[in-house]
Amino acid sequence: MKSRSKWIMKSIAVATVASAIAAAQTTKYSVIDLGSVGASGAPWSIANNGLVAGVVVTSDNKSHGAVWFQGLEFVMGTSAFGGPNGEANGIGLNGQVVGAAQTTVANGEDFCGFTAMGLAPSSTACLPFIMQNGVTTKLPTLGGPNGVANSVNSQGLAAGWAETEFPDPNGACTVSQFEPVIWEKTGVTQLNTFPGDTDGVAWSINESGQAVGASGTCTGFSVNSGDFLLEKHPMLWTNGAAIHLGTLGGSGALSGNHACSINNLGQVAGHSDMPGDATFHGFLWNWDTGIQDIGTLPGDFASLAIGIGDQGTAVGASFDQNFNERAILIASGTLTDLNTLVSSNPQKLYLVQGNSINASGQIVGLAATSTGDIHGFLAIPSTESGSSPAFEGVTMPSLSSEVRKSIQRRLGIRGR
């Protein structure tokens, strides 16, 4: 009897997993065009209530923070601190937005990478901020002139990175030493890096205050990557502990070994170089199984897992040998080209990259028009079933080298 009970429970578990995979593969999406965001722009974060934060590059080649809700765009302007560029990186349930904005204070470090991204050049400092109800508040650094806030939860805890007052130990580094931090009402807390690493970033924070990111060595900006951190170790910070999540075997020299997103269950999405650093794959991590390689779509050579929702479903991108990318949905160990799940797509956008997914399954990311222009998209789960007629006739567009390099720089991918 006991043996039969075990068999029944095992059968139920297998059926549940199979049902979850089937549901993920049959869910359809209606795509809303969020408008042109420019080669260096993107919607980066979607909260569980549907609020979206991101970056729009306007015709004057300046970076603006932006917020979207139900497809409507509200541009925040270039910089609340008087400089030419700004960005909105994260948004919370209560409408708090975090990001970074240039000031008028002279500083030649290009800490936020606006000049490296090909935007309006400037030699001024870049400071982290939190904004609510139209009021923007500067967040403190660790004594240095620059910092970036990247994610915020409903309690107002924000995660990011900030400069210290000390020169970086690597003399080739073009910025001062910087460390991962969490901001709260009482100030800023520096997080520990992996032993021996000199620099780090915190990329995402959940409702429990757990944060993820990476630590490594400052390298200075390069033409190819626009990145200044060689990310060696994906990290999780929880209850005062700094936990190394492991890698897929590579050093991080190509795409970086990086934890990008953490959901409210403590599950993590990220990416890591493979052994030999010839390619990179997305990964998922949880407390029970540790790090798991997501692989790629059939025929592709690389992938990324960028955002993960509370249901455990993640989004990212899969790349072919020519570095053409397509947005992917990662559910129960299965990768699916998000374009094949689209049931409504009036603007005929090709979905290039999934950046964030919320608890309702709504997805935001990058898309391309037939002429190769970069737009933001919002994909909403649909009740429609059957085939995906909206995918018919929508093909992968040819992206300019400028757009390709901008996407790679934003992701910290080198050498392609």
C-alpha positions in Angstrom: 0.0 0.0 0.0 2.8 2.3 0.9 4.6 1.5 -2.4 1.5 2.2 -4.3 1.1 5.6 -2.6 4.6 6.5 -3.6 3.9 5.5 -7.2 0.7 7.6 -7.2 2.5 10.6 -5.8 5.3 10.2 -8.3 2.8 9.9 -11.1 1.1 13.1 -10.0 4.4 15.0 -9.8 5.4 13.9 -13.3 2.0 14.8 -14.6 2.2 18.2 -12.9 5.6 18.9 -14.6 4.3 17.8 -17.9 1.3 20.0 -17.5 3.4 23.0 -16.7 5.6 22.4 -19.7 2.6 22.0 -22.0 1.0 25.2 -20.6 4.2 27.2 -21.2 4.5 25.9 -24.7 0.9 26.6 -25.6 0.5 30.1 -24.0 0.0 32.8 -26.6 1.0 36.4 -26.4 -0.4 39.7 -27.7 2.4 42.1 -28.5 2.1 45.8 -27.9 4.6 48.1 -29.6 6.2 50.5 -26.9 7.7 52.6 -29.6 11.2 53.4 -30.8 13.8 53.3 -28.0 17.0 53.8 -30.1 20.0 51.5 -30.4 21.0 52.0 -26.8 17.5 52.1 -25.2 15.2 49.3 -23.8 12.4 48.6 -21.4 14.3 46.9 -18.6 11.9 46.1 -15.8 8.3 45.2 -15.4 6.7 45.2 -11.9 4.0 42.8 -10.9 1.4 45.5 -11.4 2.4 46.1 -15.0 4.5 49.3 -14.5 7.5 49.3 -16.8 10.8 51.3 -16.5 13.5 51.7 -19.2 15.5 54.0 -21.4 14.6 55.9 -24.6 17.2 57.5 -26.9 15.7 60.5 -28.6 16.6 62.2 -31.9 19.1 64.4 -30.2 21.1 61.3 -29.2 20.4 61.7 -25.5 19.3 59.0 -23.1 16.1 59.6 -21.2 14.5 57.5 -18.5 11.0 56.4 -19.3 8.0 54.7 -17.7 5.3 52.8 -19.5 1.9 51.6 -18.3 -0.5 49.6 -20.5 1.5 50.7 -23.5 1.5 54.4 -22.7 4.9 56.1 -22.5 5.9 58.8 -20.0 9.4 60.2 -20.7 11.2 61.4 -17.6 13.7 63.7 -19.4 17.4 63.4 -19.7 18.7 64.1 -16.2 17.2 65.4 -13.0 20.7 66.6 -12.1 21.4 68.9 -15.0 23.5 66.6 -17.2 22.8 65.4 -20.8 21.9 61.8 -20.1 19.8 59.7 -17.7 18.3 56.2 -17.4 15.5 54.4 -15.5 16.6 50.9 -14.7 14.0 49.5 -12.2 10.5 50.2 -10.9 8.7 49.0 -7.8 5.0 48.2 -7.1 4.5 51.6 -5.5 5.8 53.4 -8.5 9.3 54.2 -7.2 11.8 54.4 -10.1 15.5 54.0 -9.7 18.3 54.7 -12.1 21.2 57.0 -12.8 21.6 60.5 -14.2 24.4 62.8 -15.1 25.2 65.9 -13.1 27.0 69.1 -14.0 30.0 68.2 -11.9 33.2 67.6 -14.0 34.3 64.0 -14.0 36.1 62.2 -16.8 35.3 58.6 -15.9 32.1 57.9 -18.0 31.0 55.7 -15.1 27.5 55.1 -16.5 28.9 54.4 -20.0 26.8 57.0 -21.8 29.8 58.1 -24.0 30.8 54.4 -24.6 27.3 53.7 -25.7 27.6 56.3 -28.4 25.3 58.8 -26.7 25.8 62.6 -26.3 29.3 62.7 -24.8 29.8 64.3 -21.4 32.6 64.4 -18.8 30.4 64.9 -15.8 29.6 62.6 -12.9 26.7 60.1 -12.9 24.7 59.7 -9.7 22.2 57.1 -8.5 18.6 58.2 -7.8 15.2 57.1 -6.6 12.1 58.9 -7.8 8.5 58.9 -6.6 5.6 61.2 -7.3 7.8 63.4 -9.5 10.4 64.0 -6.7 13.9 62.8 -7.5 16.3 62.0 -4.6 20.0 61.5 -4.9 21.3 58.3 -3.4 24.7 58.3 -1.6 27.8 56.7 -3.0 30.6 55.1 -1.0 32.6 58.3 -1.0 33.3 58.4 -4.8 31.6 60.7 -7.4 29.6 58.1 -9.2 27.0 55.3 -8.8 24.1 53.5 -10.4 20.8 52.2 -8.9 19.4 49.3 -10.9 16.5 47.7 -9.0 14.0 48.6 -6.2 11.4 46.6 -4.2 8.1 47.8 -2.6 9.9 48.7 0.7 12.1 51.2 -1.1 15.2 49.0 -0.9 17.3 49.6 -4.0 20.3 47.6 -5.4 23.1 48.9 -7.5 26.8 49.8 -7.3 28.7 52.8 -6.1 32.2 54.2 -6.2 34.5 54.4 -3.2 37.0 57.2 -2.7 39.9 54.9 -3.5 41.6 54.4 -6.8 41.0 50.9 -8.3 43.8 48.4 -7.6 44.0 47.8 -11.4 46.0 50.7 -12.7 44.5 50.2 -16.2 40.9 50.8 -14.8 39.4 54.1 -15.9 37.2 54.5 -12.9 37.6 54.4 -9.1 37.0 51.2 -7.2 33.3 50.4 -7.1 31.3 47.9 -5.0 27.8 46.4 -4.9 25.4 48.2 -2.5 21.9 48.2 -1.2 20.3 51.5 -0.3 17.7 52.0 2.4 16.2 54.9 4.2 19.1 54.9 6.7 21.8 55.1 4.1 23.9 52.7 1.9 25.3 49.3 2.8 28.3 47.9 1.0 28.0 44.2 0.0 30.9 41.7 0.1 32.4 40.5 -3.1 33.9 37.1 -3.8 37.2 36.7 -1.9 40.0 38.3 -4.0 37.6 40.3 -6.2 38.1 44.1 -6.1 34.9 45.3 -7.6 31.2 44.3 -8.0 27.7 45.2 -9.0 24.2 44.3 -7.6 21.7 44.0 -10.4 18.4 42.9 -8.9 16.6 42.8 -5.5 13.4 41.0 -4.4 10.7 41.7 -1.8 12.7 39.9 0.9 15.8 42.1 0.3 17.8 39.4 -1.4 20.0 40.8 -4.1 22.0 39.3 -7.0 24.8 40.5 -9.3 28.4 39.7 -9.8 31.9 40.5 -8.7 35.3 40.6 -10.4 37.9 43.0 -11.6 37.6 46.4 -13.1 39.0 46.4 -16.7 38.2 49.8 -18.1 35.8 50.5 -21.0 36.5 49.0 -24.5 35.2 49.9 -27.9 33.6 46.4 -28.2 31.9 46.1 -24.8 31.6 49.5 -23.1 31.9 47.4 -20.0 34.3 48.0 -17.1 33.8 44.9 -15.0 35.2 41.5 -15.8 32.4 39.5 -14.1 34.0 36.3 -12.7 31.6 35.3 -10.0 27.7 35.4 -10.0 26.7 36.4 -6.5 23.7 36.2 -4.2 23.4 38.4 -1.1 21.0 37.3 1.6 20.8 38.0 5.4 24.3 39.4 5.4 25.9 36.5 3.6 27.6 36.6 0.2 27.0 33.4 -1.7 28.8 32.4 -4.9 26.3 30.7 -7.2 28.9 28.9 -9.4 29.6 29.1 -13.1 29.2 26.9 -16.2 32.9 26.5 -16.4 34.2 29.7 -18.2 36.2 32.6 -16.8 33.8 35.4 -17.8 36.1 36.9 -20.4 33.5 36.7 -23.2 30.1 37.6 -21.7 30.8 37.7 -18.0 29.5 35.3 -15.3 26.6 37.3 -14.0 23.4 36.8 -12.0 20.8 39.2 -13.6 17.5 38.7 -11.8 16.1 37.2 -8.6 12.4 36.5 -8.0 10.5 36.4 -4.7 11.1 32.7 -4.3 14.9 33.2 -4.4 15.2 31.7 -7.9 17.9 33.3 -10.1 18.4 33.9 -13.8 21.8 34.8 -15.3 24.5 33.8 -17.8 28.0 32.3 -17.8 30.8 31.6 -20.2 31.3 28.0 -21.1 34.6 26.2 -20.7 37.2 27.8 -22.9 35.2 31.1 -23.1 34.3 30.4 -26.8 30.6 30.8 -26.1 28.1 31.5 -23.2 24.8 30.1 -22.0 22.1 31.4 -19.8 21.5 29.6 -16.5 18.9 29.2 -13.8 19.8 28.7 -10.1 17.7 27.7 -7.1 18.5 26.4 -3.6 17.6 22.8 -4.4 19.4 22.2 -7.7 22.1 24.9 -7.8 23.2 26.2 -11.2 21.6 24.7 -14.4 22.6 25.3 -18.0 19.5 26.3 -20.1 21.3 25.5 -23.4 20.2 27.3 -26.6 17.6 27.0 -29.3 18.3 24.3 -31.9 21.2 25.4 -34.2 22.2 28.4 -32.0 25.6 28.8 -30.3 24.9 31.1 -27.3 22.1 32.2 -25.0 21.2 34.5 -22.1 18.7 34.3 -19.2 18.0 37.9 -18.2 14.7 38.1 -16.2 12.8 35.6 -14.0 9.2 35.9 -12.7 7.6 34.6 -9.5 6.2 31.6 -11.4 9.7 30.4 -12.2 9.5 31.2 -15.9 12.4 33.2 -17.3 13.1 35.2 -20.4 16.3 36.1 -22.4 17.7 35.5 -25.8 19.3 32.9 -28.0 22.0 33.7 -30.6 23.0 32.2 -33.9 26.6 32.0 -35.2 26.3 35.5 -36.7 25.1 36.9 -33.4 21.5 37.4 -34.6 19.4 37.0 -31.5 15.8 36.1 -30.8 13.7 36.4 -27.6 13.2 33.2 -25.7 10.8 31.9 -23.0 12.4 29.4 -20.5 9.9 27.3 -18.7 10.4 23.9 -16.9 13.7 23.4 -18.6 12.3 24.1 -22.1 13.4 27.0 -24.4 10.9 28.4 -26.9 11.3 31.1 -29.4 8.9 33.8 -28.1 8.1 34.8 -31.7 6.4 31.4 -32.3 4.0 32.1 -29.4 2.7 35.4 -30.7 -1.1 35.5 -31.6 -1.4 39.2 -32.1 1.3 41.5 -33.4 -0.2 44.5 -35.3 3.1 46.2 -36.0 4.8 42.9 -37.1 7.7 43.3 -34.7 10.4 40.7 -34.4 11.0 39.9 -30.8 14.8 40.1 -30.3 15.4 40.0 -26.5 13.3 39.4 -23.4 14.4 41.5 -20.5 11.9 41.1 -17.7 8.8 39.0 -16.8 6.3 39.6 -14.0 4.2 37.2 -11.9 1.3 37.5 -14.5 3.6 36.4 -17.3 3.8 39.8 -18.9 7.1 40.3 -20.7 9.1 43.4 -21.8 12.1 43.5 -24.0 13.6 44.6 -27.3 12.1 44.1 -30.8 13.0 45.1 -34.3 10.9 46.5 -37.2 11.3 45.1 -40.7 13.7 48.0 -41.4 15.9 47.1 -38.3 14.8 49.9 -36.0 14.8 49.0 -32.3 11.5 49.2 -30.4 10.4 48.2 -27.0 7.7 45.6 -26.7 5.2 44.4 -24.1 3.9 40.8 -24.5 0.7 40.0 -22.7 -0.5 36.4 -22.2 -3.6 35.8 -24.4 -6.5 33.3 -24.1 -6.2 32.5 -27.8 -5.1 29.0 -28.7 -3.9 27.1 -31.8 -1.3 28.3 -34.2 0.5 31.6 -34.2 -0.6 33.4 -37.4 1.0 36.6 -36.2 4.4 34.9 -36.6 3.8 34.1 -40.2 5.7 36.5 -42.5 7.7 38.0 -39.6 11.4 37.3 -40.2 14.6 38.2 -38.4 15.6 41.6 -39.7 19.1 42.7 -40.5 20.4 44.8 -37.7 23.1 47.5 -38.3 26.5 47.0 -36.9 25.8 50.0 -34.6 22.7 48.4 -33.2 24.5 45.1 -32.7 27.4 46.7 -30.9 25.0 48.8 -28.7 23.2 45.6 -27.7 26.4 43.8 -27.0 27.8 46.8 -25.0 24.6 47.0 -22.9 24.9 43.2 -22.1 28.6 43.4 -21.4 29.5 40.9 -24.2 33.0 41.3 -25.5 34.9 40.1 -28.5 32.1 39.6 -31.1 
